[in-house]
């Protein structure tokens, strides 16, 4: 991750430990993925085994890790730092 935004120079690390809260956002994203793939598995293959379910969920989490990592950090940053695209700078909330 870049240390700052190339356009507005907003620091992406406002303070040490800022992104610890992003773990909760990541947990929510992973829970949503679990539920979606579990329901899809129920609809496609209703006689699934536990090992098949765990294998699919493990693969989904590992493959979506780079995306969910970035999304959770972006969502967490957007919750606490406002951006005004007209001014080209950030406004602390």
Phi and psi restraints in degrees (range 20) as a CNS / XPLOR table:
assign (resid 1 and name C) (resid 2 and name N)
       (resid 2 and name CA) (resid 2 and name C) 1.0 -65.7 20.0 2
assign (resid 2 and name N) (resid 2 and name CA)
       (resid 2 and name C) (resid 3 and name N) 1.0 148.0 20.0 2
assign (resid 2 and name C) (resid 3 and name N)
       (resid 3 and name CA) (resid 3 and name C) 1.0 -70.6 20.0 2
assign (resid 3 and name N) (resid 3 and name CA)
       (resid 3 and name C) (resid 4 and name N) 1.0 -26.5 20.0 2
assign (resid 3 and name C) (resid 4 and name N)
       (resid 4 and name CA) (resid 4 and name C) 1.0 -150.9 20.0 2
assign (resid 4 and name N) (resid 4 and name CA)
       (resid 4 and name C) (resid 5 and name N) 1.0 160.8 20.0 2
assign (resid 4 and name C) (resid 5 and name N)
       (resid 5 and name CA) (resid 5 and name C) 1.0 -69.9 20.0 2
assign (resid 5 and name N) (resid 5 and name CA)
       (resid 5 and name C) (resid 6 and name N) 1.0 131.7 20.0 2
assign (resid 5 and name C) (resid 6 and name N)
       (resid 6 and name CA) (resid 6 and name C) 1.0 -69.0 20.0 2
assign (resid 6 and name N) (resid 6 and name CA)
       (resid 6 and name C) (resid 7 and name N) 1.0 -20.1 20.0 2
assign (resid 6 and name C) (resid 7 and name N)
       (resid 7 and name CA) (resid 7 and name C) 1.0 -90.8 20.0 2
assign (resid 7 and name N) (resid 7 and name CA)
       (resid 7 and name C) (resid 8 and name N) 1.0 -48.7 20.0 2
assign (resid 7 and name C) (resid 8 and name N)
       (resid 8 and name CA) (resid 8 and name C) 1.0 -109.8 20.0 2
assign (resid 8 and name N) (resid 8 and name CA)
       (resid 8 and name C) (resid 9 and name N) 1.0 -4.3 20.0 2
assign (resid 8 and name C) (resid 9 and name N)
       (resid 9 and name CA) (resid 9 and name C) 1.0 66.5 20.0 2
assign (resid 9 and name N) (resid 9 and name CA)
       (resid 9 and name C) (resid 10 and name N) 1.0 17.6 20.0 2
assign (resid 9 and name C) (resid 10 and name N)
       (resid 10 and name CA) (resid 10 and name C) 1.0 -65.7 20.0 2
assign (resid 10 and name N) (resid 10 and name CA)
       (resid 10 and name C) (resid 11 and name N) 1.0 129.8 20.0 2
assign (resid 10 and name C) (resid 11 and name N)
       (resid 11 and name CA) (resid 11 and name C) 1.0 -69.8 20.0 2
assign (resid 11 and name N) (resid 11 and name CA)
       (resid 11 and name C) (resid 12 and name N) 1.0 133.0 20.0 2
assign (resid 11 and name C) (resid 12 and name N)
       (resid 12 and name CA) (resid 12 and name C) 1.0 -87.1 20.0 2
assign (resid 12 and name N) (resid 12 and name CA)
       (resid 12 and name C) (resid 13 and name N) 1.0 1.3 20.0 2
assign (resid 12 and name C) (resid 13 and name N)
       (resid 13 and name CA) (resid 13 and name C) 1.0 -129.1 20.0 2
assign (resid 13 and name N) (resid 13 and name CA)
       (resid 13 and name C) (resid 14 and name N) 1.0 75.3 20.0 2
assign (resid 13 and name C) (resid 14 and name N)
       (resid 14 and name CA) (resid 14 and name C) 1.0 -58.2 20.0 2
assign (resid 14 and name N) (resid 14 and name CA)
       (resid 14 and name C) (resid 15 and name N) 1.0 -33.9 20.0 2
assign (resid 14 and name C) (resid 15 and name N)
       (resid 15 and name CA) (resid 15 and name C) 1.0 -156.9 20.0 2
assign (resid 15 and name N) (resid 15 and name CA)
       (resid 15 and name C) (resid 16 and name N) 1.0 158.4 20.0 2
assign (resid 15 and name C) (resid 16 and name N)
       (resid 16 and name CA) (resid 16 and name C) 1.0 -60.9 20.0 2
assign (resid 16 and name N) (resid 16 and name CA)
       (resid 16 and name C) (resid 17 and name N) 1.0 133.3 20.0 2
assign (resid 16 and name C) (resid 17 and name N)
       (resid 17 and name CA) (resid 17 and name C) 1.0 79.2 20.0 2
assign (resid 17 and name N) (resid 17 and name CA)
       (resid 17 and name C) (resid 18 and name N) 1.0 11.2 20.0 2
assign (resid 17 and name C) (resid 18 and name N)
       (resid 18 and name CA) (resid 18 and name C) 1.0 -58.8 20.0 2
assign (resid 18 and name N) (resid 18 and name CA)
       (resid 18 and name C) (resid 19 and name N) 1.0 -37.2 20.0 2
assign (resid 18 and name C) (resid 19 and name N)
       (resid 19 and name CA) (resid 19 and name C) 1.0 -88.4 20.0 2
assign (resid 19 and name N) (resid 19 and name CA)
       (resid 19 and name C) (resid 20 and name N) 1.0 9.2 20.0 2
assign (resid 19 and name C) (resid 20 and name N)
       (resid 20 and name CA) (resid 20 and name C) 1.0 -61.0 20.0 2
assign (resid 20 and name N) (resid 20 and name CA)
       (resid 20 and name C) (resid 21 and name N) 1.0 -34.7 20.0 2
assign (resid 20 and name C) (resid 21 and name N)
       (resid 21 and name CA) (resid 21 and name C) 1.0 -67.6 20.0 2
assign (resid 21 and name N) (resid 21 and name CA)
       (resid 21 and name C) (resid 22 and name N) 1.0 -21.6 20.0 2
assign (resid 21 and name C) (resid 22 and name N)
       (resid 22 and name CA) (resid 22 and name C) 1.0 -66.0 20.0 2
assign (resid 22 and name N) (resid 22 and name CA)
       (resid 22 and name C) (resid 23 and name N) 1.0 -17.6 20.0 2
assign (resid 22 and name C) (resid 23 and name N)
       (resid 23 and name CA) (resid 23 and name C) 1.0 -63.3 20.0 2
assign (resid 23 and name N) (resid 23 and name CA)
       (resid 23 and name C) (resid 24 and name N) 1.0 -35.6 20.0 2
assign (resid 23 and name C) (resid 24 and name N)
       (resid 24 and name CA) (resid 24 and name C) 1.0 -68.7 20.0 2
assign (resid 24 and name N) (resid 24 and name CA)
       (resid 24 and name C) (resid 25 and name N) 1.0 -38.7 20.0 2
assign (resid 24 and name C) (resid 25 and name N)
       (resid 25 and name CA) (resid 25 and name C) 1.0 -64.8 20.0 2
assign (resid 25 and name N) (resid 25 and name CA)
       (resid 25 and name C) (resid 26 and name N) 1.0 -42.9 20.0 2
assign (resid 25 and name C) (resid 26 and name N)
       (resid 26 and name CA) (resid 26 and name C) 1.0 -62.4 20.0 2
assign (resid 26 and name N) (resid 26 and name CA)
       (resid 26 and name C) (resid 27 and name N) 1.0 -39.2 20.0 2
assign (resid 26 and name C) (resid 27 and name N)
       (resid 27 and name CA) (resid 27 and name C) 1.0 -59.9 20.0 2
assign (resid 27 and name N) (resid 27 and name CA)
       (resid 27 and name C) (resid 28 and name N) 1.0 -43.4 20.0 2
assign (resid 27 and name C) (resid 28 and name N)
       (resid 28 and name CA) (resid 28 and name C) 1.0 -64.3 20.0 2
assign (resid 28 and name N) (resid 28 and name CA)
       (resid 28 and name C) (resid 29 and name N) 1.0 -41.3 20.0 2
assign (resid 28 and name C) (resid 29 and name N)
       (resid 29 and name CA) (resid 29 and name C) 1.0 -63.7 20.0 2
assign (resid 29 and name N) (resid 29 and name CA)
       (resid 29 and name C) (resid 30 and name N) 1.0 -45.6 20.0 2
assign (resid 29 and name C) (resid 30 and name N)
       (resid 30 and name CA) (resid 30 and name C) 1.0 -65.8 20.0 2
assign (resid 30 and name N) (resid 30 and name CA)
       (resid 30 and name C) (resid 31 and name N) 1.0 -37.2 20.0 2
assign (resid 30 and name C) (resid 31 and name N)
       (resid 31 and name CA) (resid 31 and name C) 1.0 -63.4 20.0 2
assign (resid 31 and name N) (resid 31 and name CA)
       (resid 31 and name C) (resid 32 and name N) 1.0 -42.8 20.0 2
assign (resid 31 and name C) (resid 32 and name N)
       (resid 32 and name CA) (resid 32 and name C) 1.0 -62.0 20.0 2
assign (resid 32 and name N) (resid 32 and name CA)
       (resid 32 and name C) (resid 33 and name N) 1.0 -42.1 20.0 2
assign (resid 32 and name C) (resid 33 and name N)
       (resid 33 and name CA) (resid 33 and name C) 1.0 -63.0 20.0 2
assign (resid 33 and name N) (resid 33 and name CA)
       (resid 33 and name C) (resid 34 and name N) 1.0 -42.9 20.0 2
assign (resid 33 and name C) (resid 34 and name N)
       (resid 34 and name CA) (resid 34 and name C) 1.0 -56.8 20.0 2
assign (resid 34 and name N) (resid 34 and name CA)
       (resid 34 and name C) (resid 35 and name N) 1.0 -48.8 20.0 2
assign (resid 34 and name C) (resid 35 and name N)
       (resid 35 and name CA) (resid 35 and name C) 1.0 -64.6 20.0 2
assign (resid 35 and name N) (resid 35 and name CA)
       (resid 35 and name C) (resid 36 and name N) 1.0 -42.2 20.0 2
assign (resid 35 and name C) (resid 36 and name N)
       (resid 36 and name CA) (resid 36 and name C) 1.0 -62.3 20.0 2
assign (resid 36 and name N) (resid 36 and name CA)
       (resid 36 and name C) (resid 37 and name N) 1.0 -47.3 20.0 2
assign (resid 36 and name C) (resid 37 and name N)
       (resid 37 and name CA) (resid 37 and name C) 1.0 -73.2 20.0 2
assign (resid 37 and name N) (resid 37 and name CA)
       (resid 37 and name C) (resid 38 and name N) 1.0 -29.9 20.0 2
assign (resid 37 and name C) (resid 38 and name N)
       (resid 38 and name CA) (resid 38 and name C) 1.0 -67.9 20.0 2
assign (resid 38 and name N) (resid 38 and name CA)
       (resid 38 and name C) (resid 39 and name N) 1.0 -44.7 20.0 2
assign (resid 38 and name C) (resid 39 and name N)
       (resid 39 and name CA) (resid 39 and name C) 1.0 -65.2 20.0 2
assign (resid 39 and name N) (resid 39 and name CA)
       (resid 39 and name C) (resid 40 and name N) 1.0 -40.2 20.0 2
assign (resid 39 and name C) (resid 40 and name N)
       (resid 40 and name CA) (resid 40 and name C) 1.0 -62.0 20.0 2
assign (resid 40 and name N) (resid 40 and name CA)
       (resid 40 and name C) (resid 41 and name N) 1.0 -41.3 20.0 2
assign (resid 40 and name C) (resid 41 and name N)
       (resid 41 and name CA) (resid 41 and name C) 1.0 -65.2 20.0 2
assign (resid 41 and name N) (resid 41 and name CA)
       (resid 41 and name C) (resid 42 and name N) 1.0 -39.0 20.0 2
assign (resid 41 and name C) (resid 42 and name N)
       (resid 42 and name CA) (resid 42 and name C) 1.0 -61.9 20.0 2
assign (resid 42 and name N) (resid 42 and name CA)
       (resid 42 and name C) (resid 43 and name N) 1.0 -40.1 20.0 2
assign (resid 42 and name C) (resid 43 and name N)
       (resid 43 and name CA) (resid 43 and name C) 1.0 -75.2 20.0 2
assign (resid 43 and name N) (resid 43 and name CA)
       (resid 43 and name C) (resid 44 and name N) 1.0 -37.2 20.0 2
assign (resid 43 and name C) (resid 44 and name N)
       (resid 44 and name CA) (resid 44 and name C) 1.0 -81.7 20.0 2
assign (resid 44 and name N) (resid 44 and name CA)
       (resid 44 and name C) (resid 45 and name N) 1.0 -44.2 20.0 2
assign (resid 44 and name C) (resid 45 and name N)
       (resid 45 and name CA) (resid 45 and name C) 1.0 -137.5 20.0 2
assign (resid 45 and name N) (resid 45 and name CA)
       (resid 45 and name C) (resid 46 and name N) 1.0 83.3 20.0 2
assign (resid 45 and name C) (resid 46 and name N)
       (resid 46 and name CA) (resid 46 and name C) 1.0 -65.8 20.0 2
assign (resid 46 and name N) (resid 46 and name CA)
       (resid 46 and name C) (resid 47 and name N) 1.0 -19.8 20.0 2
assign (resid 46 and name C) (resid 47 and name N)
       (resid 47 and name CA) (resid 47 and name C) 1.0 -99.1 20.0 2
assign (resid 47 and name N) (resid 47 and name CA)
       (resid 47 and name C) (resid 48 and name N) 1.0 44.1 20.0 2
assign (resid 47 and name C) (resid 48 and name N)
       (resid 48 and name CA) (resid 48 and name C) 1.0 -74.9 20.0 2
assign (resid 48 and name N) (resid 48 and name CA)
       (resid 48 and name C) (resid 49 and name N) 1.0 160.0 20.0 2
assign (resid 48 and name C) (resid 49 and name N)
       (resid 49 and name CA) (resid 49 and name C) 1.0 -102.4 20.0 2
assign (resid 49 and name N) (resid 49 and name CA)
       (resid 49 and name C) (resid 50 and name N) 1.0 163.6 20.0 2
assign (resid 49 and name C) (resid 50 and name N)
       (resid 50 and name CA) (resid 50 and name C) 1.0 -63.9 20.0 2
assign (resid 50 and name N) (resid 50 and name CA)
       (resid 50 and name C) (resid 51 and name N) 1.0 -38.1 20.0 2
assign (resid 50 and name C) (resid 51 and name N)
       (resid 51 and name CA) (resid 51 and name C) 1.0 -66.3 20.0 2
assign (resid 51 and name N) (resid 51 and name CA)
       (resid 51 and name C) (resid 52 and name N) 1.0 -35.7 20.0 2
assign (resid 51 and name C) (resid 52 and name N)
       (resid 52 and name CA) (resid 52 and name C) 1.0 -65.9 20.0 2
assign (resid 52 and name N) (resid 52 and name CA)
       (resid 52 and name C) (resid 53 and name N) 1.0 -44.7 20.0 2
assign (resid 52 and name C) (resid 53 and name N)
       (resid 53 and name CA) (resid 53 and name C) 1.0 -60.5 20.0 2
assign (resid 53 and name N) (resid 53 and name CA)
       (resid 53 and name C) (resid 54 and name N) 1.0 -48.0 20.0 2
assign (resid 53 and name C) (resid 54 and name N)
       (resid 54 and name CA) (resid 54 and name C) 1.0 -64.8 20.0 2
assign (resid 54 and name N) (resid 54 and name CA)
       (resid 54 and name C) (resid 55 and name N) 1.0 -37.6 20.0 2
assign (resid 54 and name C) (resid 55 and name N)
       (resid 55 and name CA) (resid 55 and name C) 1.0 -64.2 20.0 2
assign (resid 55 and name N) (resid 55 and name CA)
       (resid 55 and name C) (resid 56 and name N) 1.0 -44.3 20.0 2
assign (resid 55 and name C) (resid 56 and name N)
       (resid 56 and name CA) (resid 56 and name C) 1.0 -66.4 20.0 2
assign (resid 56 and name N) (resid 56 and name CA)
       (resid 56 and name C) (resid 57 and name N) 1.0 -43.8 20.0 2
assign (resid 56 and name C) (resid 57 and name N)
       (resid 57 and name CA) (resid 57 and name C) 1.0 -65.9 20.0 2
assign (resid 57 and name N) (resid 57 and name CA)
       (resid 57 and name C) (resid 58 and name N) 1.0 -38.0 20.0 2
assign (resid 57 and name C) (resid 58 and name N)
       (resid 58 and name CA) (resid 58 and name C) 1.0 -64.0 20.0 2
assign (resid 58 and name N) (resid 58 and name CA)
       (resid 58 and name C) (resid 59 and name N) 1.0 -44.2 20.0 2
assign (resid 58 and name C) (resid 59 and name N)
       (resid 59 and name CA) (resid 59 and name C) 1.0 -63.4 20.0 2
assign (resid 59 and name N) (resid 59 and name CA)
       (resid 59 and name C) (resid 60 and name N) 1.0 -41.5 20.0 2
assign (resid 59 and name C) (resid 60 and name N)
       (resid 60 and name CA) (resid 60 and name C) 1.0 -63.6 20.0 2
assign (resid 60 and name N) (resid 60 and name CA)
       (resid 60 and name C) (resid 61 and name N) 1.0 -44.4 20.0 2
assign (resid 60 and name C) (resid 61 and name N)
       (resid 61 and name CA) (resid 61 and name C) 1.0 -65.2 20.0 2
assign (resid 61 and name N) (resid 61 and name CA)
       (resid 61 and name C) (resid 62 and name N) 1.0 -44.0 20.0 2
assign (resid 61 and name C) (resid 62 and name N)
       (resid 62 and name CA) (resid 62 and name C) 1.0 -66.2 20.0 2
assign (resid 62 and name N) (resid 62 and name CA)
       (resid 62 and name C) (resid 63 and name N) 1.0 -41.0 20.0 2
assign (resid 62 and name C) (resid 63 and name N)
       (resid 63 and name CA) (resid 63 and name C) 1.0 -72.5 20.0 2
assign (resid 63 and name N) (resid 63 and name CA)
       (resid 63 and name C) (resid 64 and name N) 1.0 -30.3 20.0 2
assign (resid 63 and name C) (resid 64 and name N)
       (resid 64 and name CA) (resid 64 and name C) 1.0 -92.4 20.0 2
assign (resid 64 and name N) (resid 64 and name CA)
       (resid 64 and name C) (resid 65 and name N) 1.0 -0.4 20.0 2
assign (resid 64 and name C) (resid 65 and name N)
       (resid 65 and name CA) (resid 65 and name C) 1.0 -57.2 20.0 2
assign (resid 65 and name N) (resid 65 and name CA)
       (resid 65 and name C) (resid 66 and name N) 1.0 -48.0 20.0 2
assign (resid 65 and name C) (resid 66 and name N)
       (resid 66 and name CA) (resid 66 and name C) 1.0 -60.7 20.0 2
assign (resid 66 and name N) (resid 66 and name CA)
       (resid 66 and name C) (resid 67 and name N) 1.0 -38.6 20.0 2
assign (resid 66 and name C) (resid 67 and name N)
       (resid 67 and name CA) (resid 67 and name C) 1.0 -71.8 20.0 2
assign (resid 67 and name N) (resid 67 and name CA)
       (resid 67 and name C) (resid 68 and name N) 1.0 -45.8 20.0 2
assign (resid 67 and name C) (resid 68 and name N)
       (resid 68 and name CA) (resid 68 and name C) 1.0 -68.2 20.0 2
assign (resid 68 and name N) (resid 68 and name CA)
       (resid 68 and name C) (resid 69 and name N) 1.0 -31.8 20.0 2
assign (resid 68 and name C) (resid 69 and name N)
       (resid 69 and name CA) (resid 69 and name C) 1.0 -61.5 20.0 2
assign (resid 69 and name N) (resid 69 and name CA)
       (resid 69 and name C) (resid 70 and name N) 1.0 -48.8 20.0 2
assign (resid 69 and name C) (resid 70 and name N)
       (resid 70 and name CA) (resid 70 and name C) 1.0 -68.3 20.0 2
assign (resid 70 and name N) (resid 70 and name CA)
       (resid 70 and name C) (resid 71 and name N) 1.0 -41.6 20.0 2
assign (resid 70 and name C) (resid 71 and name N)
       (resid 71 and name CA) (resid 71 and name C) 1.0 -61.9 20.0 2
assign (resid 71 and name N) (resid 71 and name CA)
       (resid 71 and name C) (resid 72 and name N) 1.0 -44.8 20.0 2
assign (resid 71 and name C) (resid 72 and name N)
       (resid 72 and name CA) (resid 72 and name C) 1.0 -65.1 20.0 2
assign (resid 72 and name N) (resid 72 and name CA)
       (resid 72 and name C) (resid 73 and name N) 1.0 -40.2 20.0 2
assign (resid 72 and name C) (resid 73 and name N)
       (resid 73 and name CA) (resid 73 and name C) 1.0 -67.6 20.0 2
assign (resid 73 and name N) (resid 73 and name CA)
       (resid 73 and name C) (resid 74 and name N) 1.0 -39.4 20.0 2
assign (resid 73 and name C) (resid 74 and name N)
       (resid 74 and name CA) (resid 74 and name C) 1.0 -66.0 20.0 2
assign (resid 74 and name N) (resid 74 and name CA)
       (resid 74 and name C) (resid 75 and name N) 1.0 -42.5 20.0 2
assign (resid 74 and name C) (resid 75 and name N)
       (resid 75 and name CA) (resid 75 and name C) 1.0 -64.6 20.0 2
assign (resid 75 and name N) (resid 75 and name CA)
       (resid 75 and name C) (resid 76 and name N) 1.0 -43.5 20.0 2
assign (resid 75 and name C) (resid 76 and name N)
       (resid 76 and name CA) (resid 76 and name C) 1.0 -63.0 20.0 2
assign (resid 76 and name N) (resid 76 and name CA)
       (resid 76 and name C) (resid 77 and name N) 1.0 -42.4 20.0 2
assign (resid 76 and name C) (resid 77 and name N)
       (resid 77 and name CA) (resid 77 and name C) 1.0 -64.6 20.0 2
assign (resid 77 and name N) (resid 77 and name CA)
       (resid 77 and name C) (resid 78 and name N) 1.0 -40.9 20.0 2
assign (resid 77 and name C) (resid 78 and name N)
       (resid 78 and name CA) (resid 78 and name C) 1.0 -66.8 20.0 2
assign (resid 78 and name N) (resid 78 and name CA)
       (resid 78 and name C) (resid 79 and name N) 1.0 -25.3 20.0 2
assign (resid 78 and name C) (resid 79 and name N)
       (resid 79 and name CA) (resid 79 and name C) 1.0 -70.2 20.0 2
assign (resid 79 and name N) (resid 79 and name CA)
       (resid 79 and name C) (resid 80 and name N) 1.0 -27.9 20.0 2
assign (resid 79 and name C) (resid 80 and name N)
       (resid 80 and name CA) (resid 80 and name C) 1.0 -115.0 20.0 2
assign (resid 80 and name N) (resid 80 and name CA)
       (resid 80 and name C) (resid 81 and name N) 1.0 -15.1 20.0 2
assign (resid 80 and name C) (resid 81 and name N)
       (resid 81 and name CA) (resid 81 and name C) 1.0 -126.9 20.0 2
assign (resid 81 and name N) (resid 81 and name CA)
       (resid 81 and name C) (resid 82 and name N) 1.0 119.9 20.0 2
assign (resid 81 and name C) (resid 82 and name N)
       (resid 82 and name CA) (resid 82 and name C) 1.0 -89.2 20.0 2
assign (resid 82 and name N) (resid 82 and name CA)
       (resid 82 and name C) (resid 83 and name N) 1.0 150.5 20.0 2
assign (resid 82 and name C) (resid 83 and name N)
       (resid 83 and name CA) (resid 83 and name C) 1.0 -128.3 20.0 2
assign (resid 83 and name N) (resid 83 and name CA)
       (resid 83 and name C) (resid 84 and name N) 1.0 129.8 20.0 2
assign (resid 83 and name C) (resid 84 and name N)
       (resid 84 and name CA) (resid 84 and name C) 1.0 -105.6 20.0 2
assign (resid 84 and name N) (resid 84 and name CA)
       (resid 84 and name C) (resid 85 and name N) 1.0 103.4 20.0 2
assign (resid 84 and name C) (resid 85 and name N)
       (resid 85 and name CA) (resid 85 and name C) 1.0 -65.4 20.0 2
assign (resid 85 and name N) (resid 85 and name CA)
       (resid 85 and name C) (resid 86 and name N) 1.0 -25.4 20.0 2
assign (resid 85 and name C) (resid 86 and name N)
       (resid 86 and name CA) (resid 86 and name C) 1.0 -71.5 20.0 2
assign (resid 86 and name N) (resid 86 and name CA)
       (resid 86 and name C) (resid 87 and name N) 1.0 -40.2 20.0 2
assign (resid 86 and name C) (resid 87 and name N)
       (resid 87 and name CA) (resid 87 and name C) 1.0 -81.8 20.0 2
assign (resid 87 and name N) (resid 87 and name CA)
       (resid 87 and name C) (resid 88 and name N) 1.0 -25.0 20.0 2
assign (resid 87 and name C) (resid 88 and name N)
       (resid 88 and name CA) (resid 88 and name C) 1.0 76.4 20.0 2
assign (resid 88 and name N) (resid 88 and name CA)
       (resid 88 and name C) (resid 89 and name N) 1.0 18.4 20.0 2
assign (resid 88 and name C) (resid 89 and name N)
       (resid 89 and name CA) (resid 89 and name C) 1.0 -138.7 20.0 2
assign (resid 89 and name N) (resid 89 and name CA)
       (resid 89 and name C) (resid 90 and name N) 1.0 172.7 20.0 2
assign (resid 89 and name C) (resid 90 and name N)
       (resid 90 and name CA) (resid 90 and name C) 1.0 -102.6 20.0 2
assign (resid 90 and name N) (resid 90 and name CA)
       (resid 90 and name C) (resid 91 and name N) 1.0 154.8 20.0 2
assign (resid 90 and name C) (resid 91 and name N)
       (resid 91 and name CA) (resid 91 and name C) 1.0 -123.9 20.0 2
assign (resid 91 and name N) (resid 91 and name CA)
       (resid 91 and name C) (resid 92 and name N) 1.0 117.5 20.0 2
assign (resid 91 and name C) (resid 92 and name N)
       (resid 92 and name CA) (resid 92 and name C) 1.0 -65.6 20.0 2
assign (resid 92 and name N) (resid 92 and name CA)
       (resid 92 and name C) (resid 93 and name N) 1.0 138.0 20.0 2
